[in-house]
Amino acid sequence: MSISTSGMQIKGAQRWVRDGVELVSSMRFAISLLTVLAIASIVGTVLKQGDPYPNYVNQFGPFWADVFRSLGLYTVYSSWWFLLILFFLMASTTLCIVRNAPKMIADIRSWRDHVREGSLRAFGHKAEYTGPLSRTDLLKRVTGYLGHRGYRFVVREREGATLVAAKAGAINKIGYIFAHSAIVIICLGGLVDSDLLIRVQMALFGKSPLQGNAVIAQIPENHRLSANNPAFRGYAFVPEGGKSTTAILNFQDGSVVQDLPFSIELKKFHVDYYSTGMPKLFASDIVVTDPETGKSMDATVKVNEPFIYKGVAIYQSSFEDGGSKLKLTGYPMRGATDRPFAFSGDIGGSTQLRGGAAGKDAYTVEFSDFRAINVENISNGGGERDVRGVARKSLRDELGAQLGSGARTDVGKDLRNVGPSVQYKVRDRSGQAKEYRNYMLPILVEDGERVFMTGVRDTPDGPFQYLRIPADADGSVKQWMLLRAALQDDGARTEAARRFAMQSLPSQTSAELRGQLQESAKRELDLFAGAMPASKNGHATGGLQAIAEFVNEKVPQEQQSSAADMFRRILDGTIWQLWQVAREQAGQPAAVPSPETERFVHTATNALSDNFLYDAPVFLQLDSFEQIQASVFQLTRSPGKKIVYLGSLLLVLGIFSMFYVRERRLWLWVKDTPEGGSSVLMAVSTTRRTLDFEKEFARTKAEMNEIVTKR
């Protein structure tokens, strides 16, 4: 029996109804829907689902972010058009089954025993035999042979002869029914486990998503779903020692609170790491309490090892900081003060920045993340530089190399645990914010130098650009902060320029020449400090950028390379003297020249230059912490899961039957011969002619010849 690709034909209806039913029930329509579903699934796999909308705006831009949101691409599997495709696919496949299954079942039950001798002679695969046995004896032999080969058969008397109709592999057509039924069942399970039932509740019972944030206990009933909700998938954030009785269901236009039939308390969170810093194992020790019976159950939830109670599966989804308590030291990064101050905060909370660090402006520090372990790639991928650290191309390239990403991909990896880090935002009065990530401990980089890494970024999904603050002999940032404050003090810059001029020229040098050198050194320090514009119509930029602009404007192009070298020499010398002035003002002894102190000054100079791009009112150094971790659980109630499992089983059985089981039919026309023996006409057919079938036919023909001709 051949399967038609056309749809169901109905009579007695209008033309558009007939055409619609024929289209929906046709195989071409079902295949088209399957193709669209496959493409949509690819989109849902490639494009991360369920992220906050601002993340998509940052990734695609406002225009395309709105277009993709209108198409429902951020929640593909619960979008209205995806569910509509599932519904039509289920309807189309059901109509295909209704149209073809009765015919297939009738064909399976049919023996096709109404054939005649002439029809059998028209078959392509046939053979004729003559033997000495009587018809009765021969029938016993051939029917025994057919039974041994797995054929089912019937014997019919026809026109003075005997017809044996046999068949094997009829389950092949059952495979078609199983496979198409599986598609219907899987689509049904997908619809049951989708948010379709929740949408129905919203439409019938006045439920609606909540937009914005609110205390869960104060959220009204119209934004909550009952604990008896038959199907849902949500998330619960539970810190150590905390408890949750709800899950949050995220929708494109807001969130809905799902009440749970139990409470979850997180006793302890465990996490192990690979050497690369990726989590190797994370698990949660929880206590599940049933409010109806008061019964409590201890359980450990691991990845792919959920705990199931009352039909709700609790999965370990991820982990976050649960509100760790931090103690920090704040260092002002603007103005001529270096006085540190104590600062504290909790992850997830915010603290006002007051006093000298904030100046006249009002800032709020919002702590967003804390990590006790950070495995980073700290290999050096910088280009070659001379011993003074002057870039070979230009000062602009030098600046770009110094303030680069902490995760370069063009060099080999050197992975190390660099200790705890804290991440926070500093928000000004207008609401604008920059995000910072500071490491608690100095990191050992190339040439044995230790630096404090502090990153900054303007957008939530952008890479951090790192400022490297050199650690002093005590392993702190105090000496660099002392130098930074002195750079902003005009009196300290003047004294540093004077000392540089005194030590750079012999004692017999004229006062006029010494004064000119002092003036040049002071001007360069002022440029570097951002106290004067680098060009006539420009504004004060500061750092190596300002010196580069000054050289490009004031010095002929053919002399810029040598001028840049001279300016860097003067800058290194004046920064050294500025450090001595700062130490003297702080009551500290003068620094002794050595490779370590020279390297410190060189790195400190680069950090002072990068600080103008870092642009933070304060640097927060983490001193101590009390870590509190939290688990993010995925809670699902999915009655459609068992339906999908059943459909998957039927799909496997159906595909196996259709591809690996061949239907074969065999007919034997047995009649008497005038000599007293019997003659046999054998014909064989199959639904698929393959090499295996040809081999089987040749074997059957040879075996049948032996059975018929043997006495």
N, C-alpha and C positions, 0 to 999 in steps of 0.2 A: 504494500500500500504506500503510495507516494504522499508526501505532506505538501499541501498547497500553501503558498505564501500570501494568498489573498485572504480577506477577512470573511466574517460571517455575513451571509446573505439573508435578509429578512424581506417579507412581502407584506403588502397591505399598509404601508406607512408612507409618509411623505418622502420625497427624494432626498432632502437634506438629512433626514433621520437615517435612511438606508445608507447613505454615503458615510455618515458619521459612525454608525455601528460597524460598517465594513472597515473603515480606517482604523478605529480603535482596536478591533479584534484581529487585525492583520499582523503578520510576522514582521513586515518591514517597519511598522510603527513601533513595535516592541524593541526591535534592534536599534532603532533611532533613539528611543528613550534610554536604553542601556548605554549607548555611546555618549549621550549628554551627561548621564550620571557618572560615567568614567572620567570625563573631562572635569566635571564639578569636583569630583573626589581628588583629582590631581591638584586643582586650585586650593582645596581645603587642606591638602597635605603640605604644599609649598608655602602658602601664606599662613602665618601663625594666627590661630583662631582665638578670639575672646580677649585680646589685649585692650587696654584702655584706648579710647579714640585718639587722644593726643599723640600716642606712639605712632599711629598710622599717619597722622598729619606730618610728623617729623620725618617719616620714612618716604612718603609719596608726595607731600605737598598738599595744600588745602584743596585744590581743584580735584585731583585724582582721588584724594581721601574721601571726599564727598561722593564722587561717582561710585567708588567701590562700596561705600557704605549703603548707597541707594540700591545697589545690586545684591546686598546681603553677603558680600564675599568675606566679611569678618566673622560671620557665623553661618557658614555654608550649610552645615548639616541640619540646622534648625530653621533655615530660611523658608519662606512660604513657597517659593518656586521649587525648591528641592523636595519638600514634602508633597507638593502637587505632582511632581514627576513620579515620585514613589507611588502615589495613589493611582495615577493613570497606568503606570507599568503593572501594578497589581491587577487593575481592571482589565488591561489588554491581555495579560497572560491568562487570567481566569477565563476570558472569552475564548482564547485559543484552546484551553483545556476542554471547555464545554463543547467546542466545535469538533475537536479531533479525538478526544478520549473515547467516546462511544464507538467510533469507527475502529479505533485501535483495539479496544477490548473485543469487539466483534471479530476482528481479524485474528486476534490471538486464539479465540475459541473456535474459529473456523478450521476445518480439516482440508478444505478445498478438494473434496472427494467427488466432485461432479465432472472431473476431466474425462476426456475420451482418449482412445489410443492415438487418434490423429493429432490431438493437441500435444500429447507427450512427444510425438515424433518431431514436432516443431521446436522443441527446446534446444538450446545451444549445447548444454551439457547432458548427453544421453549415451546409453550403451545398450546392446542387445546380446542375449545369451541363449543357448539351447543346451539342455541337459537331459540325462536319462531318467531322472526321478519323476514320479507322478506329481501332479499339482499339489496334492495334499501334503506329501512329504516335503516338497520343496518349500511350501509356505511355512512349515514348522521351522525349517532351517533359516530362512531369511528373516522371519519375525524374531527368532532368537538372536540372530546377529544384530538386528536393529535395536533390540532392547539392550544388548551388551554395549552398543555404541552410544547409548544415551538418548535414543529417539523414542518419542511417544508415537503410537500409530493406531490406526483403525483399519479393519478389513471390510471391503464392500464387494458384493457380487455385481458385475456389470457385463451384460451382453455376452454371456457364456464365458466370461473370464473373471479373474479375481483382481481387484485393485487394492493395493496396500498404500495408504497415505500416511506418511510419517513427517514429523517436525521436531526440531530441537532449537533451543535458543530463542524461544518466543518472548522471553523476559526482556529482550532488546527493546520492545515497544513499551514495556512497563517503565524502562529507563526514561523515555520521553516524558511520560506522565509524571514520574518522580522529579525530574529536573525542572519541569515547568511549575509543578506544585511547589517545589523548593523556593523558586523565585517569589511566588505569591506569599509563602509563609515568611520568608526573610524580610520582604517589604512590610508585611504586617507587623513583625517584631520590631522593625525600625520605626514604624509609625507609633507603636505603643510606647517605645522608649524615648521618643522625641519629646519636645516640649509641647506637642499638640494637645495633650490632655491638660496641661497647665494653661494653654491659651484658651481652651474651652472653659475652664474655671474662671478665667479672667472675664470672658464674655458673658457667662451666665450668672456669676456670683459677685460681680463688681470688684474683682481683684485688679490691681494695677501695680506696675513697677514703681519703686521709690527712686527719685532722682536726688542726688546729693547724699550727704552723710548725716547720720542720726544715731542716737543711743538705741541699741537693739531693743532694750526693755520698753522704750517709749514709742516704738514704731506701731502705728494703729493696725487694726485687723485687716483693713483693705489692702495692706502691703504684705500680709503674711499668709502662708499656706498651712493647712492643717497637717498634723502628723500622719493622718490617714491618706495623704496624697499618694495615689497608686504608683507614680513614676516621677523621679526627679534625679538631677545630678548637680550637686553643689559643693561648696568648699567651706571648711571651718578652720579658723586660725585659733590655736590654743597654745598659750605660753606655759612654760613649766610652772606647775602649781595652780594653773588656771583651769577653768571648767567652761564648757559650752553646751548649750541645749538647742542650738540652731545652726543652720547652714545658710550660706548666701548663694542664691541662684542669680547669675549675671545674665542680663538681656541687653540688647543693643540700646534700648531706651531707658535703662535703669536696672535696679536690682530688686529681688523679692526675697523675703526672709522665709525659710522653710523650717518650721518647728519639727524637732526630732522626737521620736517616742522614747528617748533615753538621754542621758547626759554623758559627756565625755570629759574626763579629767586626765590631764597629762602629768604623770608622775616624774618621768625622766626621759630626756631625749639623748640618744647615742648616735655618734657619727664617727666613722673612720675614713681616712683619706689614702689615696694612692700617692706615690712620690710626685706625680704631676700636679697634685693639688685638687684633683677631681674626687668627689666623694665616692668611696668604695662601698660603704654600707651605712645606711642611716635607718634607725628604727626608733619606735616610741613605745614606752611602757605606759599603758593607759588603764584607767578604771572606768568601766561602763556601768552606769546605775540606772535601773528601771524604776521610774517614779511610782508606778502602780503597785509594785510588789516590794520595793525597797531593796531588792536584791542587787548586789554589786559583783562584778566579774572583772578579774585581772586578765589582761591580754597584752601581747606584744605585737605591734603592727609593723611589718617590714614592707619594702617595695615588692610588689607582686604577691604578697602574702597578707590578704585582708582579713579582718575580723568581721563576721557577719552576725547580726542580731536583729530579730524581728524583720527580716527581709531587707535590711539596710546594710550594705557592705561599706566598711571603713577602710579606705586605702591610704597608705602613706604617699602623699603627693610630693611634698617638698619640705623645706625647713627654712626658717627665717629667724631673725633676732626677735626676741620676745620682750624687749624693753630693758636691755642691759644698762646698768648705771655706770656713768663715766665720770672720772675726775681728770681735769685737764689744766694746763697752764696756758694762758693767753699772752701772746706777744704782739704789741702794736706793730703794724706794717706801714704806717704812714706817720709823718711828722718826725720830730727830733727827740722822741722819747723811746726808751727801751725797757721801761719798767714793766715787768711781767705781773700778771694778776691771776688769782685762782678763778677757775670756771668749772661748772659741772652741768650735767644734763643727762637725760634718759633717751634711749633710742625710741623714736616715734614721737617725742615731745619737742618742745621749742623753748628757748631761753632768750630773754632780751639781752642785747649787748650794750652795756652802759659804761660810763666813765670815759677815761682818756682814750680807750681803744676805739670807741665809736666817734669821738670828736663831736662835732655839731650835728651829725646825722644820727638817725635812729635805725638800728639794724636788729634783725631777729635771726638767731641761729636755730635751724631746724635739723635735728639729728635724724638721719634716715637709715643708716646701716652701720653695723659693727661686725668685724671678722677677727676671730682670734688667731686664725691660721691663714696665711697667704703664701702660696707657692707661685713665684713669679719668674719670668725669664729676664735675667739681669745681664745677659751677655752684651758686650760692647759692639755696636754696629756702626760707630762713628767713622768718618773719613780721616785721612792722615792730616796731621797738623804739625807745625814746627814746635820747637821747645817752648816757645812763648805762648802757644795756643792761638796764634793768629791764623785765620782761615786763609787758604791759598788763593781762593777766588775773590771773596769780598767779605766785608764785615757783616753784610746782610746774610750771607750764607752761614757765617759763623753763628749768628744769632739764631737762625733756623735750626742749626744742628744742636745748639745748646738747649732749646726749648722744644724738644721733640717728644713723640709718643714713647711711653715706657714699654710698649710691646712692638718691637720692630720685627719684621718677618724676613728680612733679607740676610740674616746672619744665623749662625748656629745658636742653639738654645742652651742656656745654663740655668736650670731650674733649681731654685732654693726657697726654703721657707723663710720669709723675711719678717715674720712676726705679725702682731696685731695691727689692724688699721681701723680708722673711723671715717665715716662718710657723712657730710653735712652740707646744708645749704645756708648761705648768708643772704638774707632778703632785706632790701632797703625799704624806705618809707613808701615808695611808689609801687612796691610789689615785685620789682625785678630781682632776680636771684641768680647767683652762680653757685655751682656745686663743687665741693672740694673733697679730696680723699687724702688723708694724712696717715703716714706709717709711724708707729710708735717708736721703733728702734732704727738706728742708723743702718744702712745697707752697705755692705762691702762691694765696691765696684772695681773697675780696672785699676791696676797699679797699687792695690791695697788701700785705696782711699775709701773713707766711710762718709756717706751723705744721707741726709734726711730727705725722703721723697715726699713731695706734696703736689697733688694733681689738681687741675682745675678744668672745668668744661662749662660751656654756656647752654648746651642743650641736653636733655635727659638721655638721649641715645648716642650722643657724640663721644669720641674718645677723649680720655684725660690727657692733658698736656702737663708734663711734670717739671716742677722747679726743684733743683738739687741744691739743698743747703748743706754746706760742709759741716761735719761734726768737728768740734774742737777737741783739745787734748782730754777733756773731761767727758767726751761723748755726748755733748749737748749742743744746742744752737745758740748759746748765750753770747759767744764771741762774735758770731755773724750778726746777731741782733744788735750788739754793741756797735759794730761797724756800720750797719744799716742806719742806725740813729745818727751816728756821727756824719754820715754822708748828707743827711738832711739839715745839718747845722752849718750855717754859713761861716761862723767863727772857726769851727773845726776844719772846714775846707781851706780857709785862709791860712791857718797855722800849718796844715799839712803841706800846702804849696810852698810856704816859706821854708820849711824844713827840707823839702825836696830840693829846692834851689840851692840851699846852703850846702847840702851834702853832695850834690851832683857836680858842683864847680869847685875848682881849687880856691884856696883862701885868698890868693893874690888877684882873683878875678875882680874886675871893676864892679862897682855897685850898680851901674846902669845895666850891664849884661845880666847880672844876677836878678835884677828887678824884672827884666824882660822874660827870663825863664820862669820866674815866680808868677808873672802875669799869665803866661801861656799855660802853666800848670793849673792855675786857679780857673782859667777859662775852661780848660778841659774837664776839670772836676765839676764845674757848674753845669756844663753840657751833660756830663754823665749823670749828675744828680737831678736833671730835669729842671734846673733853676733858671735856665735861659733857653730861648729858641735856637734850633740848629740852623735855621735859614732865615732870610729877611722877612718873608711873609708866612713863615711856618709858626708852629706852636711848640711849646716845650714838650719833648717826648721822653728824653732820658735814656740812659743805658747806651750800649754799643750802637743802637739804632741812631741815636742823636749824633754820635761821633761820625758814623758812616755818612749821614746826610750832610754834615759839616764838611767832611773831606770831599764829597762829590760836588759840592757847590763852590768851595773855596780853592781847591787844588786842581791844576790841570790834569787831564786824564792820564797822560804818560807819567806823571809823578805820584799818582794816587797810591800805588803799591808801596813805594818807599815811605810816603807820608803816613800810611796806615801803620807801617812797622814802627815808625817813630812815635806816633800817637800811642800805640800800645805800650811801648817802653815807658813813656811818661806816665801813662795811666797806672801801670803796675807799680811804679815807684811812688806815686802820690797816694795810691790806695794803701801801700805799706806804711807810709808815714801817717795816713789818716787812722790806721789801726793803732799805731803807737799813741797818737793823740787821744783816741778813745779810751785806751787802756789807762793812760795817765790820768784822765779825768775821772775814771772809775776807781782810782787808787790801786791799780794793778801794775806790776813791774813790766818793763818793756820786753817785747818778744825778741828772742834770740834768733838771728837768721840761721836757717837750716833747711834741708830739702823738704821737711814736713811743713814748716811754717810757710815756705815759699809756695808749696802746693796748695796749702790752705788759702793763701791770698789769691792765687790764680782762680781756684774754684769759687771763692767768695765773690770775686769780681764778676764772673759769669752769672752767678746767682743774683747779684745786685742788679745786673742788667736785665735778666729775665723777670725780676720782680715787678718791673713796670708793666709787663704783660700779664703777670699773675694777678695783679690788681685786687688784692684782698685787704680789708681794713684790719684784719687780725689773723695771726697764725695760731692755731690751737694745737698744742702738743699734748698727746695722750700720756697721762702719768700712771693711772691705775684704772681698773675696771672690775665690775662684778657682772659676769656674763649670765644672762638669762636667755635661754633658747626657746624656740617655739616651733611647733609642728603645723604644717598645713595639710589637713586631711581632705581627701575627696570622699564624699558620702553619696552613694548611689542606691536607688531602689529601681531595679530594672526587671520587671516581670517579663518584658519582651526578650530577655536574654535566653530563656529556655525555649522560647518560640524560635529564635534564630538558630539555636543549637539543633533543634529538630529539622529546621529547613536546611542547615548545612549538612546534616547526615543524609537527608534525602537527596541533596544535590550531589554528594559524593557517590551514593549508590546509583543515582540516575546516570551520571556521566560515565561511571564504570560500566554500567549495563550497555549504554549506547555505543561506547567506543571499543569495549573489550569482549562483548558478547555478540556473536554473529547468528542471525536467524538463518537456519537451513531447512529446506523442505525437500523431501524425497518421495517419489512415486514409483511403484513397481506394478507393471501390468503383466499378470501371470496367466497363461492359457496353455491348453493341451496342444501337443503336436500329433500329426498322423502316425508317427513312429511309436507312439506310446509314452513319450517323454513330455517335457514342458519347455516352453520358451518364456523368457523374461525380457521386458522392455523397461529399462531404468532411466528416469529423468530426475535431475537435481537442479534446484535454484537457490539463490541466496540474495539477501538485500544488498550486500557489498561484495563485489568480485575482487578478491585480493590474491596475492601469491599463495597465501596459506590455504585459501579455498581451492585453488588449482591443485595444490599438493594433496589436499584432503580428497578431492574428487578422483585424482589418479589412484590413490590408495584404495578408496571405496570401490572403484571400478575393478581393480585387480582382485580385491577380496571377494567381491560379488561373483566374479568369474570363477574363482576357485569353489565357492559354495554351490553354484549352479551346476558346474560340470563334474564335480566330484561325485562318485557313486556312494 
